[in-house]
Amino acid sequence: MKLDQVLIDAMALLGLGVRSISMEPSNFGAVKAMIVSADDSRLRSMMDDVLATRSGSVRGALRRFAEGDSIEL
């Protein structure tokens, strides 16, 4: 799996409230940097909105959110 996809998936899990995930050791640094740079309360709120409206791609919404909030991907 590509690193950017791993980061988007980890961001989705963080936005859903998951606080413990398993990953390849080689991805740890990048995922940690993404988590540190993300505002988890804003991320949860965005995920709630995306899931409530069911409009479009969740991954696309996460990418736009990351760009707008300067989250490291």
C-alpha angles and dihedrals in degrees: 000000000000117000094240090055090049090052094048091048091049090048090052091052091048089051090052091054100257109150102179125052137164121228145160109283090236090064096050098092095049093045091048091051090050092049093049092049095048126089098222095199092054090044092052090049092050092048090050090053094047093048093045094052096038089204121147132332119337090208090051091051090049092051091050091047091050092050092047093048097040092242112170111247 
